[in-house]
Amino acid sequence: MAEVVDHPLSVLCLLRSLSAFCRLMTSSRMRPSRASTLALLLGVFPFTQVARSQSLSEPERRIVASVDAGHAGAVELLERLVNINSGTHNFAGVRAVADALAPGFQRLGFTTRWSDGASWNRAGHLIAERRGNGTGRKVLLIGHLDTVFEPDSPFQRFERVGADSARGPGIADMKGGNVVMLLALGALKDAGLLDQLQLSAVLTGDEEDSGRPIADARADLTRAADWADIALGFENGPEAPHVAVIARRGSTTWWLRTSGTPSHSSQVFRPEVGSGAIYEVARILSQFHDSLSTDPPLTFNPGVIVGGTTVTFDAVQNRGTAFGKTNVVAESAYVAGDLRALTPEQLARAKATMQRLAARHYPRTNAVLTIDDGYPPFAPTEGNRRLLALLDQGSRDAGLPPVGPVDPARAGAADISFVAGRVEAGLDGLGLKGRADHTVHETADLTMLAVQGKRAAILMARLAGGREQ
């Protein structure tokens, strides 16, 4: 049904044909046999998928057949991966997922290695490389091994939900994407096209909660991006099944600490006392709001705040305590939040504005604003748009629905952001589609394993054959 909905002209033609067919069948002069009825049906409702698949090359038709043949095995692998807890801080579980995926890469001729994450306080990353052909396009494949569900979560197991869907921790975000990646690579091998590409896959172990320093935690990824021509991310993206991501806003964390002169509340605003820390933090947040809310799709959000005479705050756990009295001018206040920008230029403007506003103080107060670079923006580029057009055309040629771009406001930060500016073009959202990720209701549409596998494999086949122009 999705294909009919996505093609309004097809809907109109189908309705007109159905109307004509019904009139014909109710005519007193028509008494068709079963055979003639079937022949008429085949004429009224042509096999559009077969017709469209004629746009595929012979190797691409082998890709489609290989993906279909591998679907059942892909579901079995997905179930096995989902049943391994790999919350970001479960280092053994993250490594176990890597160990379960590595043989699949090795069977396809990749060499694999484990990049230990001790120096950035995380489990590490799985690196798989197949760079034997020195002339083929260099493609970086991006995935991640971890989920948001730690061992103490009640959500731990793969569970079928009807014939075509299943729920489980990380099933969509993004163990399903890792399976799509292997399914597509296997189809390329079966079609005899894998040797025409140079490939590097980086599956990080801390995408959901990055290690620090983040430059160290993403060094393997940025090195691979500096080598690559094209980057393809296998995150799930938003719930819509027929979209891909050409742009993601970055995710920048900031912390604001203000201080004031403690005194009896009856003396507030006097020259020797001033306004206090809470008024100062309120001033800054108010001015942030007025200045940063008019530059979409930039968003700015203070997520937690504490203030009073004595304040503690744990930036790792994002929790704190405060003690104060109603008759005491506040001495300290602390706020933590995030900032999301679409382009490096938009981020730079926002950071400069925040620092400028924080530097203006109420009497007898002070403020210190710290901004963490975090995940950079993955800005929309012409190269990204061309990749999307190539993906879309391949999908249509295979008889699948067209693929459109995601609104960047609906796409959160992801590892592909770290390749921005390092590759000619990038595209994300090639993974398994589903809904309610990061919740105990996370569910995936298992039919999309084959759809996404075909799309990704045909895209890479056309990159290999120089059809991206």
C-alpha positions as CSV (number, residue, x, y, z in Angstrom):
1,M,0.0,0.0,0.0
2,A,2.9,2.4,0.7
3,E,3.8,2.5,-3.0
4,V,0.3,3.4,-4.1
5,V,0.1,6.2,-1.5
6,D,3.4,7.6,-2.6
7,H,2.3,7.8,-6.2
8,P,-0.8,10.0,-6.5
9,L,-1.0,9.6,-10.3
10,S,-1.0,5.8,-9.8
11,V,-3.8,6.1,-7.3
12,L,-5.9,8.0,-9.8
13,C,-5.2,5.6,-12.6
14,L,-6.0,2.6,-10.3
15,L,-9.3,4.1,-9.2
16,R,-10.3,4.9,-12.8
17,S,-9.3,1.3,-13.9
18,L,-11.2,-0.2,-11.0
19,S,-14.3,1.8,-11.9
20,A,-14.1,0.7,-15.5
21,F,-13.6,-2.9,-14.5
22,C,-16.6,-2.9,-12.2
23,R,-18.8,-1.4,-15.0
24,L,-17.6,-4.1,-17.4
25,M,-18.3,-6.9,-14.9
26,T,-21.8,-5.7,-14.2
27,S,-22.7,-5.4,-17.8
28,S,-25.5,-7.8,-18.8
29,R,-23.6,-8.6,-22.0
30,M,-20.4,-9.7,-20.1
31,R,-20.2,-13.2,-18.8
32,P,-16.5,-13.9,-18.6
33,S,-14.9,-17.2,-17.7
34,R,-12.3,-17.4,-14.9
35,A,-9.5,-17.4,-17.5
36,S,-10.8,-14.3,-19.3
37,T,-11.4,-12.5,-16.0
38,L,-7.8,-13.2,-15.0
39,A,-6.5,-11.9,-18.4
40,L,-8.6,-8.8,-17.9
41,L,-7.2,-8.2,-14.5
42,L,-3.7,-8.5,-15.8
43,G,-4.4,-5.9,-18.3
44,V,-6.1,-3.5,-15.9
45,F,-3.5,-3.9,-13.1
46,P,-0.1,-4.3,-14.8
47,F,2.8,-5.6,-12.8
48,T,4.5,-2.2,-12.3
49,Q,7.3,-3.7,-10.2
50,V,8.3,-6.0,-13.1
51,A,8.1,-3.2,-15.5
52,R,10.2,-0.9,-13.4
53,S,12.8,-3.6,-12.6
54,Q,13.7,-3.5,-16.3
55,S,15.6,-0.3,-15.5
56,L,18.0,-2.4,-13.5
57,S,21.2,-3.8,-15.0
58,E,21.7,-7.5,-14.9
59,P,24.1,-7.3,-11.8
60,E,21.5,-5.1,-10.1
61,R,18.8,-7.7,-10.7
62,R,21.2,-10.2,-9.1
63,I,21.4,-7.8,-6.1
64,V,17.6,-7.8,-5.7
65,A,17.5,-11.6,-5.9
66,S,20.3,-12.0,-3.3
67,V,18.7,-9.6,-0.8
68,D,15.4,-11.5,-1.1
69,A,17.2,-14.8,-0.6
70,G,19.1,-13.5,2.4
71,H,16.1,-11.9,4.2
72,A,15.4,-14.9,6.5
73,G,19.0,-15.1,7.6
74,A,19.1,-11.4,8.2
75,V,16.1,-11.6,10.6
76,E,17.9,-14.4,12.5
77,L,21.0,-12.3,12.9
78,L,19.0,-9.3,14.0
79,E,17.3,-11.4,16.7
80,R,20.7,-12.7,17.9
81,L,22.1,-9.1,18.1
82,V,19.1,-7.7,19.8
83,N,19.3,-10.3,22.5
84,I,22.8,-9.2,23.5
85,N,22.6,-6.3,25.9
86,S,24.9,-3.6,24.6
87,G,24.0,-0.5,26.6
88,T,26.9,2.0,26.1
89,H,28.3,1.4,29.5
90,N,28.1,-2.4,29.2
91,F,31.5,-2.7,27.7
92,A,31.4,-6.5,27.5
93,G,28.1,-6.5,25.8
94,V,29.2,-3.9,23.2
95,R,32.2,-6.1,22.4
96,A,30.0,-9.2,22.2
97,V,27.9,-7.4,19.5
98,A,31.1,-6.7,17.6
99,D,32.2,-10.3,17.9
100,A,28.8,-11.4,16.5
101,L,29.1,-9.1,13.5
102,A,32.8,-9.5,12.6
103,P,32.4,-13.0,11.0
104,G,29.9,-11.6,8.5
105,F,32.4,-9.0,7.4
106,Q,35.2,-11.6,7.3
107,R,33.2,-13.9,5.0
108,L,33.0,-11.0,2.6
109,G,36.7,-10.5,2.5
110,F,37.0,-7.7,5.0
111,T,39.8,-7.6,7.6
112,T,38.4,-6.7,11.0
113,R,40.0,-5.3,14.2
114,W,38.9,-4.0,17.5
115,S,39.9,-0.4,18.5
116,D,40.0,-0.4,22.3
117,G,38.2,2.6,23.9
118,A,40.0,2.7,27.3
119,S,41.5,6.1,26.5
120,W,38.1,7.6,26.0
121,N,36.4,5.5,28.7
122,R,34.2,3.4,26.5
123,A,34.3,-0.1,25.1
124,G,35.7,0.6,21.7
125,H,34.9,0.3,18.0
126,L,34.7,-2.4,15.4
127,I,36.7,-1.5,12.2
128,A,36.2,-3.6,9.0
129,E,38.2,-2.8,5.9
130,R,38.2,-4.1,2.3
131,R,40.6,-1.9,0.4
132,G,42.1,-4.4,-2.1
133,N,41.1,-2.5,-5.2
134,G,43.2,0.7,-5.4
135,T,41.1,2.2,-8.2
136,G,37.5,1.8,-7.0
137,R,35.5,4.5,-5.2
138,K,36.3,4.8,-1.5
139,V,33.1,4.3,0.5
140,L,32.9,4.7,4.3
141,L,30.0,2.7,6.0
142,I,29.0,4.0,9.4
143,G,27.1,2.1,12.2
144,H,27.1,1.7,15.9
145,L,27.1,-1.2,18.3
146,D,25.6,0.3,21.5
147,T,22.1,1.1,22.6
148,V,20.5,3.3,25.3
149,F,19.3,0.2,27.2
150,E,21.7,-0.8,30.0
151,P,21.6,-4.1,31.8
152,D,19.2,-2.8,34.4
153,S,16.6,-1.9,31.8
154,P,13.5,-4.1,31.8
155,F,13.6,-4.1,28.0
156,Q,16.0,-6.8,27.0
157,R,14.7,-9.3,24.4
158,F,13.6,-9.6,20.7
159,E,9.9,-10.2,20.4
160,R,7.8,-10.8,17.3
161,V,4.8,-8.4,16.9
162,G,2.8,-10.0,14.1
163,A,4.3,-11.5,11.0
164,D,6.2,-8.4,9.7
165,S,7.4,-6.6,12.8
166,A,9.3,-7.1,16.0
167,R,10.3,-5.1,19.1
168,G,13.4,-5.1,21.1
169,P,16.2,-2.9,22.5
170,G,18.1,-1.3,19.7
171,I,16.3,-3.2,17.0
172,A,15.9,-0.1,14.9
173,D,18.6,2.1,16.5
174,M,20.6,0.6,15.2
175,K,21.3,-3.1,15.2
176,G,18.9,-3.3,12.3
177,G,21.1,-0.9,10.4
178,N,24.1,-3.1,10.9
179,V,22.2,-6.0,9.5
180,V,21.1,-4.0,6.5
181,M,24.7,-3.1,5.9
182,L,25.8,-6.7,5.8
183,L,22.8,-7.7,3.7
184,A,23.7,-5.1,1.1
185,L,27.4,-6.0,1.1
186,G,26.5,-9.7,0.6
187,A,24.3,-8.8,-2.3
188,L,27.1,-6.8,-3.9
189,K,29.4,-9.8,-3.6
190,D,26.8,-12.1,-5.1
191,A,26.4,-9.7,-8.0
192,G,30.2,-9.6,-8.6
193,L,30.4,-5.9,-7.8
194,L,32.1,-5.9,-4.4
195,D,35.6,-5.8,-5.8
196,Q,34.8,-2.6,-7.7
197,L,34.7,-0.6,-4.4
198,Q,37.2,0.2,-1.7
199,L,35.3,-0.1,1.6
200,S,35.8,0.8,5.2
201,A,33.2,0.2,7.9
202,V,33.4,1.9,11.3
203,L,30.9,0.7,13.9
204,T,31.3,2.8,17.0
205,G,30.7,1.5,20.5
206,D,29.6,4.8,22.1
207,E,27.2,6.6,19.7
208,E,24.5,6.9,22.3
209,D,26.8,8.3,24.9
210,S,30.1,9.4,23.5
211,G,33.4,9.0,25.3
212,R,35.6,11.9,26.2
213,P,37.6,13.5,24.9
214,I,35.4,13.3,21.9
215,A,38.2,13.9,19.4
216,D,39.8,10.7,20.7
217,A,36.5,8.8,20.7
218,R,35.9,9.7,17.0
219,A,39.5,9.5,15.8
220,D,38.9,6.2,14.0
221,L,35.9,7.6,12.2
222,T,37.5,10.9,11.2
223,R,40.6,9.0,9.9
224,A,38.4,6.8,7.8
225,A,36.5,9.9,6.5
226,D,39.7,11.6,5.5
227,W,40.5,8.4,3.4
228,A,37.0,8.1,1.9
229,D,35.2,9.7,-1.0
230,I,31.6,8.9,0.1
231,A,30.1,8.2,3.5
232,L,26.9,6.2,4.0
233,G,25.3,6.0,7.5
234,F,23.0,3.1,8.4
235,E,21.1,4.8,11.2
236,N,17.3,4.3,11.2
237,G,16.3,7.9,10.8
238,P,12.7,9.0,11.5
239,E,9.7,6.7,11.4
240,A,8.8,7.5,7.7
241,P,9.8,4.5,5.7
242,H,10.8,6.2,2.4
243,V,13.2,9.0,3.4
244,A,16.9,9.4,3.9
245,V,19.0,12.0,5.7
246,I,21.0,14.6,3.8
247,A,21.4,17.0,6.8
248,R,21.6,16.7,10.6
249,R,21.8,19.4,13.2
250,G,24.8,19.1,15.5
251,S,24.4,18.6,19.3
252,T,26.4,21.0,21.5
253,T,26.2,20.9,25.3
254,W,26.7,24.1,27.3
255,W,27.0,24.9,31.0
256,L,26.3,28.3,32.6
257,R,27.4,29.1,36.2
258,T,26.5,32.4,37.8
259,S,27.5,33.9,41.1
260,G,26.2,36.7,43.3
261,T,26.8,38.5,46.6
262,P,25.0,36.7,49.4
263,S,23.1,38.9,51.7
264,H,19.8,39.4,53.5
265,S,17.0,39.5,51.0
266,S,16.0,42.9,52.2
267,Q,19.2,44.3,50.8
268,V,18.8,43.0,47.3
269,F,19.4,45.5,44.5
270,R,21.4,47.8,46.8
271,P,24.7,48.8,45.1
272,E,26.8,46.8,47.5
273,V,24.6,43.7,47.1
274,G,23.3,43.7,43.6
275,S,20.8,41.3,42.0
276,G,22.1,37.8,43.1
277,A,23.0,34.7,41.1
278,I,19.4,33.6,40.2
279,Y,18.4,36.9,38.8
280,E,21.6,36.9,36.7
281,V,21.0,33.4,35.3
282,A,17.4,34.4,34.6
283,R,18.5,37.5,32.7
284,I,20.9,35.4,30.6
285,L,18.4,32.7,29.8
286,S,15.8,35.2,28.9
287,Q,18.2,37.0,26.5
288,F,19.3,33.7,25.0
289,H,15.6,32.9,24.4
290,D,14.9,36.1,22.6
291,S,18.1,36.1,20.5
292,L,18.4,32.4,19.6
293,S,14.8,31.5,18.9
294,T,14.6,33.5,15.6
295,D,17.1,31.6,13.5
296,P,15.5,28.2,12.5
297,P,16.2,25.4,12.5
298,L,18.5,26.4,15.4
299,T,17.2,25.2,18.8
300,F,18.4,26.1,22.2
301,N,17.2,24.4,25.4
302,P,18.2,24.7,29.1
303,G,17.5,21.3,30.4
304,V,18.3,21.5,34.1
305,I,18.8,24.3,36.6
306,V,19.7,24.6,40.3
307,G,20.3,27.8,42.3
308,G,20.5,29.1,45.9
309,T,23.1,29.6,48.7
310,T,24.9,26.3,48.1
311,V,24.8,24.4,44.8
312,T,26.2,21.1,43.7
313,F,25.9,19.7,40.1
314,D,27.2,16.5,38.5
315,A,27.6,17.2,34.8
316,V,27.9,13.4,34.0
317,Q,24.7,12.4,35.7
318,N,23.0,15.8,35.0
319,R,21.7,16.1,38.5
320,G,22.3,18.5,41.4
321,T,21.2,19.8,44.7
322,A,20.5,23.3,46.0
323,F,20.1,24.9,49.4
324,G,18.8,28.4,50.1
325,K,16.3,30.5,52.0
326,T,13.7,32.8,50.8
327,N,15.3,35.7,52.8
328,V,18.8,35.2,51.4
329,V,20.1,36.6,48.1
330,A,21.3,33.6,46.0
331,E,25.0,33.1,45.8
332,S,25.1,30.5,43.0
333,A,23.2,29.1,40.1
334,Y,23.9,26.5,37.5
335,V,22.3,25.6,34.2
336,A,23.0,22.8,31.6
337,G,21.5,22.6,28.2
338,D,22.0,21.9,24.5
339,L,22.3,23.8,21.3
340,R,21.5,22.3,17.8
341,A,22.5,24.0,14.6
342,L,22.3,23.0,11.0
343,T,25.5,24.5,9.7
344,P,28.9,25.4,11.1
345,E,28.2,29.0,10.4
346,Q,24.9,29.0,12.3
347,L,26.6,27.3,15.2
348,A,29.4,29.9,15.3
349,R,26.9,32.7,15.3
350,A,24.9,31.1,18.2
351,K,28.0,30.5,20.3
352,A,29.2,34.1,19.8
353,T,25.8,35.4,20.7
354,M,25.7,33.3,23.9
355,Q,29.1,34.4,25.0
356,R,28.3,38.1,24.3
357,L,25.1,38.0,26.3
358,A,26.6,36.0,29.2
359,A,29.3,38.7,29.5
360,R,26.8,41.4,30.4
361,H,26.3,41.3,34.1
362,Y,23.8,42.6,36.6
363,P,25.4,44.6,39.4
364,R,27.7,42.5,41.7
365,T,27.2,39.3,39.7
366,N,29.4,37.2,37.4
367,A,28.8,34.4,34.8
368,V,30.9,31.8,33.2
369,L,29.6,30.0,30.1
370,T,31.3,26.8,28.8
371,I,30.4,25.3,25.5
372,D,31.4,21.8,24.4
373,D,31.8,21.2,20.7
374,G,30.0,17.8,20.9
375,Y,28.5,16.5,17.6
376,P,29.2,19.0,14.7
377,P,26.4,19.8,12.2
378,F,26.0,17.7,9.1
379,A,25.1,20.5,6.7
380,P,23.1,19.9,3.5
381,T,25.3,20.0,0.4
382,E,24.9,19.5,-3.3
383,G,26.9,16.3,-3.0
384,N,24.5,15.0,-0.4
385,R,21.6,15.9,-2.6
386,R,23.1,14.1,-5.6
387,L,23.6,10.9,-3.4
388,L,19.9,11.1,-2.4
389,A,18.9,11.5,-6.1
390,L,21.0,8.4,-6.9
391,L,19.3,6.4,-4.0
392,D,15.9,7.6,-5.1
393,Q,16.4,6.6,-8.8
394,G,17.7,3.2,-7.8
395,S,14.7,2.6,-5.5
396,R,12.3,3.6,-8.3
397,D,14.1,1.4,-10.8
398,A,13.8,-1.6,-8.4
399,G,10.0,-1.0,-8.3
400,L,10.2,0.4,-4.7
401,P,8.7,3.7,-3.6
402,P,10.7,7.0,-4.2
403,V,12.9,8.3,-1.4
404,G,12.8,11.9,-0.2
405,P,14.8,14.0,2.2
406,V,14.1,14.2,5.9
407,D,13.4,17.6,7.5
408,P,16.6,18.3,9.5
409,A,14.4,19.4,12.5
410,R,13.4,15.7,12.7
411,A,16.9,14.2,12.5
412,G,19.0,14.2,15.7
413,A,22.7,14.1,15.9
414,A,24.6,11.0,14.7
415,D,28.1,9.8,13.9
416,I,27.9,10.8,10.3
417,S,28.2,14.4,11.5
418,F,31.9,13.8,12.1
419,V,32.6,13.2,8.4
420,A,31.1,16.6,7.4
421,G,33.6,18.5,5.3
422,R,35.9,15.4,5.0
423,V,34.1,13.6,2.2
424,E,32.7,14.6,-1.1
425,A,29.2,13.6,-0.1
426,G,27.3,11.7,2.7
427,L,23.9,10.2,3.2
428,D,22.4,8.7,6.3
429,G,19.2,7.0,7.3
430,L,19.9,3.8,5.3
431,G,19.1,1.5,8.2
432,L,16.1,-0.5,9.3
433,K,13.0,1.6,9.7
434,G,10.8,1.5,12.8
435,R,9.3,3.5,15.6
436,A,9.6,4.5,19.2
437,D,13.4,4.1,19.4
438,H,15.0,4.9,22.7
439,T,11.8,3.6,24.4
440,V,10.7,0.2,25.7
441,H,8.3,0.2,22.7
442,E,11.0,0.3,20.1
443,T,9.7,-1.6,17.1
444,A,11.0,-2.4,13.6
445,D,9.3,-3.2,10.3
446,L,11.0,-6.4,9.3
447,T,9.9,-6.0,5.7
448,M,12.1,-3.0,5.4
449,L,15.2,-5.1,5.9
450,A,14.9,-6.2,2.2
451,V,13.8,-2.8,1.0
452,Q,16.7,-1.0,2.6
453,G,19.2,-3.7,1.7
454,K,18.2,-3.3,-2.0
455,R,18.4,0.4,-1.9
456,A,21.8,0.5,-0.2
457,A,23.3,-2.2,-2.5
458,I,22.0,-0.6,-5.7
459,L,23.3,2.8,-4.6
460,M,26.8,1.3,-4.0
461,A,26.6,-0.6,-7.2
462,R,26.0,2.7,-9.1
463,L,28.8,4.4,-7.2
464,A,31.0,1.5,-8.3
465,G,29.9,1.8,-11.9
466,G,30.3,5.6,-12.1
467,R,26.6,6.2,-12.4
468,E,26.5,8.9,-9.7
469,Q,27.0,11.7,-12.2
